[in-house]
Amino acid sequence: MKTVFITGATSGIGFQLAKDYLKAGEKVVACGRNPQALAELTRFSETSPEMIETLCFDLTDCQATQQMVDSMQSKPDVWIFNAGDCEYIEKGELDSQLIRRVFEVNVMGLVHAIEAAQTRFVRGSHLVIVGSISSELALPRAEAYGASKSAVSYLARTLQQTLKPKGIQVTVVYPGFVRTPLTEKNTFAMPLMVDVDEASRAIRKGIEKGSAYLYFPTRFTLILRLIALLPYRWQNALTAKLTQD
């Protein structure tokens, strides 16, 4: 049995991961801002209450994050840093407050969580950082979200190098579109979207295999990765065609 720490466990992929790990008989430390969702996870595990520990806090609050992680009783083997948010820029008109909000959650929230947890990392620990395939290709309206996930990707890939000598593994996850409350707000086409159970399955399988990078759904992320290999001018022309109304 292993212990899995999950941020963003009160919605979307994180919520599904928490339930799936509990069903598999693994212990879960579920972190999130929504006390009702954390209570639902506790009820889900009511036959084995010792299998779940819940921590309710906001990752954008550095002090609260540190305090809650310090209070944790469990000793995680796998650390899944999954929390994230998305807002879009309209017509290329930048909004500094919007961009700040997105970066506070996606980048600084991740940094706060890792900073709070890093003293608990030991040889054999496995960090899983959930980014986005949008970090690999510039897309319209994603000025804030894509830039934040590019920062996440760079940070995660750097940690792969710096933590490897300590015997700590880092996996970077690059999902495409996943059906979650976050994507339900989108008003544009989302090709080859997958459900959260498929996303959870892909992540759990990748963790078990020890994969350094996880991409899903395979076909959609492969298309974007191939486009990203082209010169920027060609990338822009292709994405313009793919995203036109």
PyRosetta script that sets phi, psi and omega in degrees:
from pyrosetta import init, pose_from_sequence

init()
pose = pose_from_sequence("MKTVFITGATSGIGFQLAKDYLKAGEKVVACGRNPQALAELTRFSETSPEMIETLCFDLTDCQATQQMVDSMQSKPDVWIFNAGDCEYIEKGELDSQLIRRVFEVNVMGLVHAIEAAQTRFVRGSHLVIVGSISSELALPRAEAYGASKSAVSYLARTLQQTLKPKGIQVTVVYPGFVRTPLTEKNTFAMPLMVDVDEASRAIRKGIEKGSAYLYFPTRFTLILRLIALLPYRWQNALTAKLTQD")
pose.set_psi(1, 136.2)
pose.set_omega(1, 176.5)
pose.set_phi(2, -117.0)
pose.set_psi(2, 165.0)
pose.set_omega(2, 177.6)
pose.set_phi(3, -112.1)
pose.set_psi(3, 129.0)
pose.set_omega(3, -174.9)
pose.set_phi(4, -117.8)
pose.set_psi(4, 123.3)
pose.set_omega(4, 177.2)
pose.set_phi(5, -95.8)
pose.set_psi(5, 128.1)
pose.set_omega(5, -176.4)
pose.set_phi(6, -132.6)
pose.set_psi(6, 121.0)
pose.set_omega(6, 170.4)
pose.set_phi(7, -90.2)
pose.set_psi(7, 156.8)
pose.set_omega(7, -176.5)
pose.set_phi(8, 65.8)
pose.set_psi(8, 32.8)
pose.set_omega(8, -174.5)
pose.set_phi(9, -84.1)
pose.set_psi(9, 3.6)
pose.set_omega(9, -176.8)
pose.set_phi(10, -101.3)
pose.set_psi(10, 6.7)
pose.set_omega(10, -179.8)
pose.set_phi(11, -161.4)
pose.set_psi(11, 157.2)
pose.set_omega(11, 170.0)
pose.set_phi(12, 54.8)
pose.set_psi(12, -133.5)
pose.set_omega(12, -176.1)
pose.set_phi(13, -60.9)
pose.set_psi(13, -42.6)
pose.set_omega(13, -177.8)
pose.set_phi(14, -62.7)
pose.set_psi(14, -41.1)
pose.set_omega(14, 178.6)
pose.set_phi(15, -62.7)
pose.set_psi(15, -44.2)
pose.set_omega(15, 179.5)
pose.set_phi(16, -66.0)
pose.set_psi(16, -41.1)
pose.set_omega(16, 177.1)
pose.set_phi(17, -58.9)
pose.set_psi(17, -44.6)
pose.set_omega(17, -179.5)
pose.set_phi(18, -59.9)
pose.set_psi(18, -46.9)
pose.set_omega(18, -179.8)
pose.set_phi(19, -64.1)
pose.set_psi(19, -42.2)
pose.set_omega(19, -177.5)
pose.set_phi(20, -67.6)
pose.set_psi(20, -39.7)
pose.set_omega(20, 177.5)
pose.set_phi(21, -67.1)
pose.set_psi(21, -38.4)
pose.set_omega(21, 177.2)
pose.set_phi(22, -63.1)
pose.set_psi(22, -42.5)
pose.set_omega(22, 178.8)
pose.set_phi(23, -62.8)
pose.set_psi(23, -31.1)
pose.set_omega(23, -179.5)
pose.set_phi(24, -82.0)
pose.set_psi(24, 0.9)
pose.set_omega(24, 177.7)
pose.set_phi(25, 84.7)
pose.set_psi(25, 17.5)
pose.set_omega(25, 177.6)
pose.set_phi(26, -95.5)
pose.set_psi(26, 152.8)
pose.set_omega(26, 176.5)
pose.set_phi(27, -83.8)
pose.set_psi(27, 142.0)
pose.set_omega(27, -175.5)
pose.set_phi(28, -126.8)
pose.set_psi(28, 134.3)
pose.set_omega(28, 167.5)
pose.set_phi(29, -105.6)
pose.set_psi(29, 105.1)
pose.set_omega(29, -174.8)
pose.set_phi(30, -97.5)
pose.set_psi(30, 122.9)
pose.set_omega(30, -178.0)
pose.set_phi(31, -116.0)
pose.set_psi(31, 137.6)
pose.set_omega(31, 177.1)
pose.set_phi(32, -177.5)
pose.set_psi(32, 176.3)
pose.set_omega(32, -178.1)
pose.set_phi(33, -94.9)
pose.set_psi(33, -13.8)
pose.set_omega(33, -172.3)
pose.set_phi(34, -99.8)
pose.set_psi(34, 104.2)
pose.set_omega(34, -177.4)
pose.set_phi(35, -64.1)
pose.set_psi(35, -30.9)
pose.set_omega(35, 179.5)
pose.set_phi(36, -65.6)
pose.set_psi(36, -41.9)
pose.set_omega(36, 179.2)
pose.set_phi(37, -68.3)
pose.set_psi(37, -37.2)
pose.set_omega(37, 176.5)
pose.set_phi(38, -64.5)
pose.set_psi(38, -38.5)
pose.set_omega(38, 177.6)
pose.set_phi(39, -65.0)
pose.set_psi(39, -36.0)
pose.set_omega(39, 177.7)
pose.set_phi(40, -64.5)
pose.set_psi(40, -39.8)
pose.set_omega(40, 176.8)
pose.set_phi(41, -64.9)
pose.set_psi(41, -37.8)
pose.set_omega(41, 177.5)
pose.set_phi(42, -63.6)
pose.set_psi(42, -42.4)
pose.set_omega(42, 177.3)
pose.set_phi(43, -65.4)
pose.set_psi(43, -36.0)
pose.set_omega(43, 179.2)
pose.set_phi(44, -60.1)
pose.set_psi(44, -30.9)
pose.set_omega(44, -178.5)
pose.set_phi(45, -106.6)
pose.set_psi(45, 24.4)
pose.set_omega(45, -171.8)
pose.set_phi(46, -64.0)
pose.set_psi(46, -24.9)
pose.set_omega(46, 177.8)
pose.set_phi(47, -74.3)
pose.set_psi(47, -19.9)
pose.set_omega(47, 177.9)
pose.set_phi(48, -137.8)
pose.set_psi(48, 69.6)
pose.set_omega(48, -174.1)
pose.set_phi(49, -61.0)
pose.set_psi(49, -22.7)
pose.set_omega(49, 179.3)
pose.set_phi(50, -71.7)
pose.set_psi(50, -8.8)
pose.set_omega(50, -176.6)
pose.set_phi(51, -87.7)
pose.set_psi(51, -3.8)
pose.set_omega(51, -180.0)
pose.set_phi(52, -135.5)
pose.set_psi(52, 139.0)
pose.set_omega(52, 171.2)
pose.set_phi(53, -126.2)
pose.set_psi(53, 129.6)
pose.set_omega(53, -178.5)
pose.set_phi(54, -111.8)
pose.set_psi(54, 139.8)
pose.set_omega(54, 177.8)
pose.set_phi(55, -127.9)
pose.set_psi(55, 116.8)
pose.set_omega(55, -177.4)
pose.set_phi(56, -103.6)
pose.set_psi(56, 112.8)
pose.set_omega(56, 179.8)
pose.set_phi(57, -164.6)
pose.set_psi(57, 167.9)
pose.set_omega(57, 179.7)
pose.set_phi(58, -105.3)
pose.set_psi(58, 119.5)
pose.set_omega(58, -177.5)
pose.set_phi(59, -62.7)
pose.set_psi(59, -20.3)
pose.set_omega(59, 179.0)
pose.set_phi(60, -75.9)
pose.set_psi(60, -10.7)
pose.set_omega(60, 176.1)
pose.set_phi(61, -96.4)
pose.set_psi(61, 101.5)
pose.set_omega(61, -174.4)
pose.set_phi(62, -60.1)
pose.set_psi(62, -44.8)
pose.set_omega(62, -177.8)
pose.set_phi(63, -65.3)
pose.set_psi(63, -44.2)
pose.set_omega(63, 179.2)
pose.set_phi(64, -63.9)
pose.set_psi(64, -38.8)
pose.set_omega(64, 178.7)
pose.set_phi(65, -61.6)
pose.set_psi(65, -46.9)
pose.set_omega(65, 179.9)
pose.set_phi(66, -61.6)
pose.set_psi(66, -44.4)
pose.set_omega(66, -178.2)
pose.set_phi(67, -63.3)
pose.set_psi(67, -42.6)
pose.set_omega(67, -177.9)
pose.set_phi(68, -70.2)
pose.set_psi(68, -40.3)
pose.set_omega(68, 177.8)
pose.set_phi(69, -66.4)
pose.set_psi(69, -37.6)
pose.set_omega(69, 176.8)
pose.set_phi(70, -62.5)
pose.set_psi(70, -31.1)
pose.set_omega(70, -178.1)
pose.set_phi(71, -80.6)
pose.set_psi(71, -9.6)
pose.set_omega(71, -175.4)
pose.set_phi(72, -63.4)
pose.set_psi(72, 133.0)
pose.set_omega(72, -179.6)
pose.set_phi(73, -89.3)
pose.set_psi(73, -27.3)
pose.set_omega(73, -176.0)
pose.set_phi(74, -77.9)
pose.set_psi(74, 165.8)
pose.set_omega(74, 178.0)
pose.set_phi(75, -124.0)
pose.set_psi(75, 89.1)
pose.set_omega(75, -175.4)
pose.set_phi(76, -64.0)
pose.set_psi(76, 145.6)
pose.set_omega(76, 171.3)
pose.set_phi(77, -97.4)
pose.set_psi(77, -36.5)
pose.set_omega(77, -179.1)
pose.set_phi(78, -118.6)
pose.set_psi(78, 130.4)
pose.set_omega(78, -179.3)
pose.set_phi(79, -116.1)
pose.set_psi(79, 109.1)
pose.set_omega(79, -179.8)
pose.set_phi(80, -103.4)
pose.set_psi(80, 109.5)
pose.set_omega(80, 179.9)
pose.set_phi(81, -96.2)
pose.set_psi(81, 96.2)
pose.set_omega(81, -167.2)
pose.set_phi(82, -114.7)
pose.set_psi(82, -19.2)
pose.set_omega(82, -172.9)
pose.set_phi(83, -58.3)
pose.set_psi(83, 140.0)
pose.set_omega(83, 178.2)
pose.set_phi(84, -168.1)
pose.set_psi(84, 167.6)
pose.set_omega(84, 179.2)
pose.set_phi(85, -144.9)
pose.set_psi(85, 164.9)
pose.set_omega(85, -178.5)
pose.set_phi(86, -144.0)
pose.set_psi(86, 132.1)
pose.set_omega(86, 169.0)
pose.set_phi(87, -138.0)
pose.set_psi(87, 149.0)
pose.set_omega(87, -175.4)
pose.set_phi(88, -109.4)
pose.set_psi(88, 152.5)
pose.set_omega(88, 175.2)
pose.set_phi(89, -95.2)
pose.set_psi(89, 132.0)
pose.set_omega(89, -179.0)
pose.set_phi(90, -100.4)
pose.set_psi(90, 130.8)
pose.set_omega(90, 172.7)
pose.set_phi(91, 57.9)
pose.set_psi(91, 26.9)
pose.set_omega(91, 177.8)
pose.set_phi(92, 69.9)
pose.set_psi(92, 13.6)
pose.set_omega(92, -179.2)
pose.set_phi(93, -92.0)
pose.set_psi(93, 101.7)
pose.set_omega(93, -172.9)
pose.set_phi(94, -64.6)
pose.set_psi(94, 144.1)
pose.set_omega(94, 179.6)
pose.set_phi(95, -129.8)
pose.set_psi(95, 104.3)
pose.set_omega(95, -173.3)
pose.set_phi(96, -62.3)
pose.set_psi(96, -35.1)
pose.set_omega(96, -179.4)
pose.set_phi(97, -69.6)
pose.set_psi(97, -38.6)
pose.set_omega(97, 176.1)
pose.set_phi(98, -62.1)
pose.set_psi(98, -47.8)
pose.set_omega(98, -179.3)
pose.set_phi(99, -62.0)
pose.set_psi(99, -40.5)
pose.set_omega(99, 178.6)
pose.set_phi(100, -61.9)
pose.set_psi(100, -42.9)
pose.set_omega(100, 179.7)
pose.set_phi(101, -60.3)
pose.set_psi(101, -45.1)
pose.set_omega(101, -178.3)
pose.set_phi(102, -65.7)
pose.set_psi(102, -43.5)
pose.set_omega(102, 179.5)
pose.set_phi(103, -68.0)
pose.set_psi(103, -34.6)
pose.set_omega(103, 179.5)
pose.set_phi(104, -60.4)
pose.set_psi(104, -41.3)
pose.set_omega(104, 179.9)
pose.set_phi(105, -79.0)
pose.set_psi(105, -55.6)
pose.set_omega(105, -169.4)
pose.set_phi(106, -72.8)
pose.set_psi(106, -35.6)
pose.set_omega(106, -176.7)
pose.set_phi(107, -103.0)
pose.set_psi(107, -60.4)
pose.set_omega(107, -176.7)
pose.set_phi(108, -67.8)
pose.set_psi(108, -34.3)
pose.set_omega(108, 175.6)
pose.set_phi(109, -60.6)
pose.set_psi(109, -41.9)
pose.set_omega(109, 176.5)
pose.set_phi(110, -63.4)
pose.set_psi(110, -45.5)
pose.set_omega(110, -180.0)
pose.set_phi(111, -62.0)
pose.set_psi(111, -43.4)
pose.set_omega(111, 178.6)
pose.set_phi(112, -59.4)
pose.set_psi(112, -43.3)
pose.set_omega(112, -177.8)
pose.set_phi(113, -66.0)
pose.set_psi(113, -45.0)
pose.set_omega(113, -179.3)
pose.set_phi(114, -67.8)
pose.set_psi(114, -41.7)
pose.set_omega(114, 178.5)
pose.set_phi(115, -59.3)
pose.set_psi(115, -43.5)
pose.set_omega(115, -178.8)
pose.set_phi(116, -67.2)
pose.set_psi(116, -32.5)
pose.set_omega(116, -173.9)
pose.set_phi(117, -93.0)
pose.set_psi(117, -17.6)
pose.set_omega(117, -166.0)
pose.set_phi(118, -61.3)
pose.set_psi(118, -27.2)
pose.set_omega(118, 178.1)
pose.set_phi(119, -70.4)
pose.set_psi(119, -14.1)
pose.set_omega(119, 179.7)
pose.set_phi(120, -95.8)
pose.set_psi(120, -7.1)
pose.set_omega(120, 177.6)
pose.set_phi(121, -71.2)
pose.set_psi(121, 135.6)
pose.set_omega(121, 178.1)
pose.set_phi(122, -130.9)
pose.set_psi(122, 168.4)
pose.set_omega(122, 175.7)
pose.set_phi(123, -56.2)
pose.set_psi(123, 126.6)
pose.set_omega(123, -176.5)
pose.set_phi(124, 101.0)
pose.set_psi(124, -11.6)
pose.set_omega(124, 175.8)
pose.set_phi(125, -63.7)
pose.set_psi(125, 149.1)
pose.set_omega(125, -179.4)
pose.set_phi(126, -126.2)
pose.set_psi(126, 115.7)
pose.set_omega(126, 177.9)
pose.set_phi(127, -97.4)
pose.set_psi(127, 134.1)
pose.set_omega(127, 178.0)
pose.set_phi(128, -124.6)
pose.set_psi(128, 117.0)
pose.set_omega(128, -176.2)
pose.set_phi(129, -112.7)
pose.set_psi(129, 119.7)
pose.set_omega(129, -176.3)
pose.set_phi(130, -91.2)
pose.set_psi(130, 113.8)
pose.set_omega(130, 177.0)
pose.set_phi(131, -104.1)
pose.set_psi(131, -132.7)
pose.set_omega(131, 179.3)
pose.set_phi(132, -162.5)
pose.set_psi(132, 146.8)
pose.set_omega(132, 175.9)
pose.set_phi(133, -63.8)
pose.set_psi(133, -19.3)
pose.set_omega(133, 178.8)
pose.set_phi(134, -64.3)
pose.set_psi(134, -17.7)
pose.set_omega(134, 179.2)
pose.set_phi(135, -71.0)
pose.set_psi(135, -14.3)
pose.set_omega(135, -174.9)
pose.set_phi(136, -100.9)
pose.set_psi(136, -2.2)
pose.set_omega(136, -178.6)
pose.set_phi(137, -154.4)
pose.set_psi(137, 128.6)
pose.set_omega(137, 179.4)
pose.set_phi(138, -69.0)
pose.set_psi(138, 124.8)
pose.set_omega(138, -177.1)
pose.set_phi(139, -126.2)
pose.set_psi(139, 142.9)
pose.set_omega(139, 178.5)
pose.set_phi(140, -57.1)
pose.set_psi(140, 143.6)
pose.set_omega(140, 178.7)
pose.set_phi(141, 74.7)
pose.set_psi(141, -9.4)
pose.set_omega(141, -175.9)
pose.set_phi(142, -99.8)
pose.set_psi(142, 25.2)
pose.set_omega(142, -178.6)
pose.set_phi(143, -54.9)
pose.set_psi(143, -42.3)
pose.set_omega(143, -178.6)
pose.set_phi(144, -81.1)
pose.set_psi(144, -52.9)
pose.set_omega(144, -175.8)
pose.set_phi(145, -64.7)
pose.set_psi(145, -49.5)
pose.set_omega(145, -178.5)
pose.set_phi(146, -62.8)
pose.set_psi(146, -40.5)
pose.set_omega(146, 179.0)
pose.set_phi(147, -65.2)
pose.set_psi(147, -39.5)
pose.set_omega(147, 179.5)
pose.set_phi(148, -66.6)
pose.set_psi(148, -39.6)
pose.set_omega(148, -179.9)
pose.set_phi(149, -73.6)
pose.set_psi(149, -26.0)
pose.set_omega(149, 172.9)
pose.set_phi(150, -65.6)
pose.set_psi(150, -40.4)
pose.set_omega(150, 176.2)
pose.set_phi(151, -63.2)
pose.set_psi(151, -41.3)
pose.set_omega(151, 177.9)
pose.set_phi(152, -60.8)
pose.set_psi(152, -45.3)
pose.set_omega(152, -179.7)
pose.set_phi(153, -61.4)
pose.set_psi(153, -44.9)
pose.set_omega(153, -179.7)
pose.set_phi(154, -63.4)
pose.set_psi(154, -45.7)
pose.set_omega(154, 179.3)
pose.set_phi(155, -60.0)
pose.set_psi(155, -46.0)
pose.set_omega(155, -178.1)
pose.set_phi(156, -64.0)
pose.set_psi(156, -42.8)
pose.set_omega(156, -179.0)
pose.set_phi(157, -68.1)
pose.set_psi(157, -31.6)
pose.set_omega(157, 174.7)
pose.set_phi(158, -68.4)
pose.set_psi(158, -42.3)
pose.set_omega(158, 178.1)
pose.set_phi(159, -62.5)
pose.set_psi(159, -31.7)
pose.set_omega(159, 175.7)
pose.set_phi(160, -55.6)
pose.set_psi(160, -39.4)
pose.set_omega(160, -178.1)
pose.set_phi(161, -77.9)
pose.set_psi(161, -44.0)
pose.set_omega(161, -172.4)
pose.set_phi(162, -78.7)
pose.set_psi(162, -25.6)
pose.set_omega(162, -180.0)
pose.set_phi(163, -93.1)
pose.set_psi(163, -15.8)
pose.set_omega(163, -178.8)
pose.set_phi(164, -57.4)
pose.set_psi(164, -43.6)
pose.set_omega(164, 179.0)
pose.set_phi(165, -61.3)
pose.set_psi(165, -20.2)
pose.set_omega(165, 178.7)
pose.set_phi(166, -89.1)
pose.set_psi(166, 1.3)
pose.set_omega(166, -179.2)
pose.set_phi(167, 78.2)
pose.set_psi(167, 23.2)
pose.set_omega(167, -179.1)
pose.set_phi(168, -108.6)
pose.set_psi(168, 124.9)
pose.set_omega(168, -178.1)
pose.set_phi(169, -93.2)
pose.set_psi(169, 142.8)
pose.set_omega(169, 177.6)
pose.set_phi(170, -125.8)
pose.set_psi(170, 125.8)
pose.set_omega(170, 175.2)
pose.set_phi(171, -110.8)
pose.set_psi(171, 134.2)
pose.set_omega(171, 178.4)
pose.set_phi(172, -110.3)
pose.set_psi(172, 129.4)
pose.set_omega(172, -176.9)
pose.set_phi(173, -107.8)
pose.set_psi(173, 131.6)
pose.set_omega(173, -179.3)
pose.set_phi(174, -122.8)
pose.set_psi(174, 81.7)
pose.set_omega(174, 179.7)
pose.set_phi(175, -75.6)
pose.set_psi(175, 154.3)
pose.set_omega(175, 165.8)
pose.set_phi(176, -89.1)
pose.set_psi(176, -142.7)
pose.set_omega(176, -179.8)
pose.set_phi(177, -78.0)
pose.set_psi(177, 128.1)
pose.set_omega(177, 177.3)
pose.set_phi(178, -123.4)
pose.set_psi(178, 135.8)
pose.set_omega(178, -177.8)
pose.set_phi(179, -73.6)
pose.set_psi(179, 102.4)
pose.set_omega(179, -178.3)
pose.set_phi(180, -138.9)
pose.set_psi(180, 170.5)
pose.set_omega(180, 174.2)
pose.set_phi(181, -57.3)
pose.set_psi(181, -27.2)
pose.set_omega(181, 179.7)
pose.set_phi(182, -69.7)
pose.set_psi(182, -46.1)
pose.set_omega(182, -178.7)
pose.set_phi(183, -77.1)
pose.set_psi(183, -18.2)
pose.set_omega(183, 177.5)
pose.set_phi(184, -63.6)
pose.set_psi(184, -20.5)
pose.set_omega(184, 179.1)
pose.set_phi(185, -79.2)
pose.set_psi(185, -14.5)
pose.set_omega(185, -176.3)
pose.set_phi(186, -71.4)
pose.set_psi(186, 141.4)
pose.set_omega(186, -178.4)
pose.set_phi(187, -110.9)
pose.set_psi(187, 11.8)
pose.set_omega(187, -179.0)
pose.set_phi(188, -117.7)
pose.set_psi(188, 167.1)
pose.set_omega(188, -179.7)
pose.set_phi(189, -65.6)
pose.set_psi(189, 138.5)
pose.set_omega(189, 178.8)
pose.set_phi(190, -125.6)
pose.set_psi(190, 88.2)
pose.set_omega(190, -173.1)
pose.set_phi(191, -64.7)
pose.set_psi(191, 144.5)
pose.set_omega(191, 174.3)
pose.set_phi(192, 55.2)
pose.set_psi(192, 37.2)
pose.set_omega(192, 178.1)
pose.set_phi(193, -64.5)
pose.set_psi(193, 145.0)
pose.set_omega(193, 177.9)
pose.set_phi(194, -119.2)
pose.set_psi(194, 159.3)
pose.set_omega(194, 177.1)
pose.set_phi(195, -81.8)
pose.set_psi(195, 164.5)
pose.set_omega(195, -177.4)
pose.set_phi(196, -65.0)
pose.set_psi(196, -29.6)
pose.set_omega(196, 179.5)
pose.set_phi(197, -66.7)
pose.set_psi(197, -35.6)
pose.set_omega(197, 176.4)
pose.set_phi(198, -69.6)
pose.set_psi(198, -39.9)
pose.set_omega(198, 177.5)
pose.set_phi(199, -62.3)
pose.set_psi(199, -45.4)
pose.set_omega(199, 178.8)
pose.set_phi(200, -60.6)
pose.set_psi(200, -43.4)
pose.set_omega(200, -179.6)
pose.set_phi(201, -62.1)
pose.set_psi(201, -43.0)
pose.set_omega(201, -179.8)
pose.set_phi(202, -63.7)
pose.set_psi(202, -42.0)
pose.set_omega(202, -179.1)
pose.set_phi(203, -68.6)
pose.set_psi(203, -45.2)
pose.set_omega(203, -179.1)
pose.set_phi(204, -63.9)
pose.set_psi(204, -40.0)
pose.set_omega(204, 177.9)
pose.set_phi(205, -64.6)
pose.set_psi(205, -42.5)
pose.set_omega(205, 179.8)
pose.set_phi(206, -64.7)
pose.set_psi(206, -37.7)
pose.set_omega(206, 177.6)
pose.set_phi(207, -64.1)
pose.set_psi(207, -44.3)
pose.set_omega(207, 179.9)
pose.set_phi(208, -62.2)
pose.set_psi(208, -36.7)
pose.set_omega(208, 179.5)
pose.set_phi(209, -77.4)
pose.set_psi(209, -15.1)
pose.set_omega(209, -177.8)
pose.set_phi(210, 75.3)
pose.set_psi(210, 29.4)
pose.set_omega(210, -178.3)
pose.set_phi(211, -66.5)
pose.set_psi(211, 140.5)
pose.set_omega(211, 177.4)
pose.set_phi(212, -78.7)
pose.set_psi(212, -30.9)
pose.set_omega(212, -178.0)
pose.set_phi(213, -136.9)
pose.set_psi(213, 136.9)
pose.set_omega(213, 179.0)
pose.set_phi(214, -123.8)
pose.set_psi(214, 126.4)
pose.set_omega(214, 177.1)
pose.set_phi(215, -124.2)
pose.set_psi(215, 130.2)
pose.set_omega(215, 174.3)
pose.set_phi(216, -158.1)
pose.set_psi(216, 152.9)
pose.set_omega(216, -8.6)
pose.set_phi(217, -65.7)
pose.set_psi(217, 148.2)
pose.set_omega(217, -170.0)
pose.set_phi(218, -57.5)
pose.set_psi(218, -49.1)
pose.set_omega(218, -174.5)
pose.set_phi(219, -63.7)
pose.set_psi(219, -48.5)
pose.set_omega(219, -177.1)
pose.set_phi(220, -64.6)
pose.set_psi(220, -47.0)
pose.set_omega(220, -178.0)
pose.set_phi(221, -68.4)
pose.set_psi(221, -31.7)
pose.set_omega(221, 177.4)
pose.set_phi(222, -65.5)
pose.set_psi(222, -42.5)
pose.set_omega(222, 178.5)
pose.set_phi(223, -58.4)
pose.set_psi(223, -47.9)
pose.set_omega(223, -179.1)
pose.set_phi(224, -65.9)
pose.set_psi(224, -36.8)
pose.set_omega(224, 179.2)
pose.set_phi(225, -67.2)
pose.set_psi(225, -36.6)
pose.set_omega(225, 177.9)
pose.set_phi(226, -68.5)
pose.set_psi(226, -42.0)
pose.set_omega(226, 176.7)
pose.set_phi(227, -60.9)
pose.set_psi(227, -37.2)
pose.set_omega(227, -178.0)
pose.set_phi(228, -67.0)
pose.set_psi(228, -15.2)
pose.set_omega(228, 177.8)
pose.set_phi(229, -80.6)
pose.set_psi(229, -14.8)
pose.set_omega(229, -176.7)
pose.set_phi(230, -80.2)
pose.set_psi(230, 162.2)
pose.set_omega(230, 173.3)
pose.set_phi(231, -56.9)
pose.set_psi(231, 150.3)
pose.set_omega(231, -175.7)
pose.set_phi(232, -55.0)
pose.set_psi(232, -38.6)
pose.set_omega(232, -178.4)
pose.set_phi(233, -62.2)
pose.set_psi(233, -41.1)
pose.set_omega(233, 178.7)
pose.set_phi(234, -69.5)
pose.set_psi(234, -38.9)
pose.set_omega(234, 177.0)
pose.set_phi(235, -57.8)
pose.set_psi(235, -47.0)
pose.set_omega(235, -177.8)
pose.set_phi(236, -62.2)
pose.set_psi(236, -40.3)
pose.set_omega(236, -180.0)
pose.set_phi(237, -65.2)
pose.set_psi(237, -42.2)
pose.set_omega(237, -179.0)
pose.set_phi(238, -69.7)
pose.set_psi(238, -44.2)
pose.set_omega(238, -179.4)
pose.set_phi(239, -67.1)
pose.set_psi(239, -31.0)
pose.set_omega(239, 177.2)
pose.set_phi(240, -62.9)
pose.set_psi(240, -40.5)
pose.set_omega(240, 178.5)
pose.set_phi(241, -70.8)
pose.set_psi(241, -39.9)
pose.set_omega(241, -176.6)
pose.set_phi(242, -70.2)
pose.set_psi(242, -28.4)
pose.set_omega(242, -174.3)
pose.set_phi(243, -107.3)
pose.set_psi(243, 3.5)
pose.set_omega(243, -178.6)
pose.set_phi(244, -68.1)
pose.set_psi(244, 145.0)
pose.set_omega(244, -179.4)
pose.set_phi(245, -70.7)
pose.dump_pdb("model.pdb")
